[in-house]
Amino acid sequence: MVVTLDDTKRSAIAVKLADVKALQELIISNEETLLGQINDSEIQKRLQEMLDSDRKNLGVIETVIVQYGIQGEPRKATQELIEKTKEMMQGSELSLYDKFAQHELLKHGQAMTGIMLHKAAQVVGADVDIAFGPLNTVNFENRAHQEQLKGILEQVGTRELTGKDADQGLWARVQDAVAAFSGVVGSAVTQTSDKKDMNVQDLIRADHSKVNTLFTELLQSDNPQKIQEYFGQIYKDLLAHSIAEEEVVYPRVRAFYPEDKVQELYSEQAEFRTKLDEIKAIEPSNSQFKDKVKQLMDAVGDHIRQEEFDMFTAIRNNLSSDQSEQMASDFKAAKAKAQQEMGVVS
């Protein structure tokens, strides 16, 4: 059985995720600033590619936060660091080399924090591990970006000290280092495509996977405290998920999905909310608790099968990739708003 965390520790993870998001926004700001300060076309090209990747990875981080299910706020120390770094990057006290060196350190810290969060998720439980899965994208790409930044530092530093360019063979070494790193991490998910977000089917499917894992962990546990913790997360996740679907997904699929099936989905989710409140009123040590949870799990399973094998097909057949990705972005925003209004904030 996996180790579980109390609400205080779950909130601490949410705060660390909020730090990661805030620092990702700083990374993007730094790269926008540095692009305006560099004249070298090769470095501009590499920095622009890095910026494009980091903008996409901000969306990945936002997805992880919503999937985790607890909204946090960045620490005061992180906010102060961000303001100080922006001031240094935009000022003239640091040389261009110094600014790139600070940026590389920031990338290193972001990569290590992301890896630590992923490892923590594996310890916490299968449900959190699933929610944190997309974070690997950001972790791997930050490590690859560090190799690119090492090459930029070598070129910029040599130019500042000597007025001459470094051996151009450095870019080949950089590419070799990136390729070697890619070989180590294996077939990592990347954001190198033109996709701006996951499509809505993948996002909803990730929710389904997480809640199924939570149901399994709850039913296998004999510890009332752990059972209560698992149910608390199921309650929050199902409620936020249903609100987002009813606000974003169901109204849009009505144009091409049978009305009776849409109404069935609405009705099922209303039933889920009723069952959740019934279970919430029962003590976890009561034998009826797990019986009610099992009934809810079975009902949710039927609902999931209709969405994944029927509604998803209709979405694929009637929406373009861009439309499906936009729906995913809207779904994610609606779910985050629901979580905040429910008080799922640390």
Beta strands, then each sheet from edge to edge (+ up, - down):
end
